[in-house]
Amino acid sequence: MTNKEYITKSLNGLNISEDDIDIILLKGSVNADAPADSRACDMAVYHRMSAVVKSVMQNVSEGGYSISWNMEAVKLFYAALCNELGVENVLVNRPKIRNRSNLW
């Protein structure tokens, strides 16, 4: 299995175009035809999550037939990927600590 096949299969349910997969590989400096390196491929997807989110943000409706994407499922996929890689989940709103001592 090559790196491109690995990414294609791991993102199969998210309707990612082949062009987006090529961009993920290029931006992640991953050789598409090299034997699969799951960590390098997963890091490339992590760093180019914008391409994944862009693909699933499209809701299509035509002549009584519509397709909509479950963004919660995409966020869960991303959270699981972040947890597996041990990196920060940047899609989650983090609580902010503010200095409110002047109000007392």
N, C-alpha and C positions, 0 to 999 in steps of 0.2 A: 504494500500500500504506500502510495506517495503522500507527501504533505498536502497536495491539492485534493486528493481523494479523501484524506482524513477530515479536512475542513469542510469539504462538500457534504460528507456524510454526517458530521457532527452538527451542521447547521441546516440539515435537510428539511426539517419542519418549519423553518422560518422564511421560506420563499426567497432566498438570497440568490441574486443573479450571478452568473459566472464572471461577469465583469467585476462585481463587488468582491468576489472571492479572489480574483487576481489582484485587486487593490489591497486587500487584507494581506496577501502574501508579499506583495511588493513593499508595502509600508512596514511590515514586520521583518523585512530582510530574510524571508524564508524561501528557500529554493523549492519551487513547485514540484519538480521531478525527483527530488531526493527522497530517500526512504523516510517514512513518517517519523517525526519527532513530536510526540503529543504535547510536551511542555512548550516547545517553541511555537507550535500552532495555536495552542490555547492562549499564550501570551500575545500572539499576533491578533487574535480575535478580541482579547481584552482591550488592547490598545486601539483597535479600530471598531469598537462597539458602535460608533456613530454610523458606520455603513450598515450594520445589522439593524439598528433602530430605524434608520431611514427606510429600509426595505419593508419593515412591518408596520410603518405608520400609515400606509396607504389603505384606505377603505374604498372598495370598488363597488359600485352599484350600477347595474345596467339592465333595463327591461324587466324588472321584477326579480332579478337575481342579484344578490349582494354578498360580498365577502368582507368581513371585518376581523381584525386581529386582536388577540387577547394580550394586551400590554402587560398585564399582571404576570402572565406566563413567561414573557420575555424578561421581565424584571427578576422572576424567580430563577430563570436560566442563568442570568448574569450574576445574581447573588451566589448561586451554587458554583459558578466558575470562579468568582472572586474568592470564595471560601476554599475551594480546592487549590488555588494558586497561592493563597495566603497574601492577597493584595487588597487594597482599599476598594470598597464599593462606592464609586462616585455618583451613582444614580440615586442613592438614598439621601434624603434630607437629614442632615445631622443637627442635633440641637446646638444652639449657640449660647455661650455663656457671656452675659453682658454685666458690666459693672453698674449696679443700681443703688450703690451705697449712698449716693447723694439724695435719694428720696427719703431716707430715714431721718 
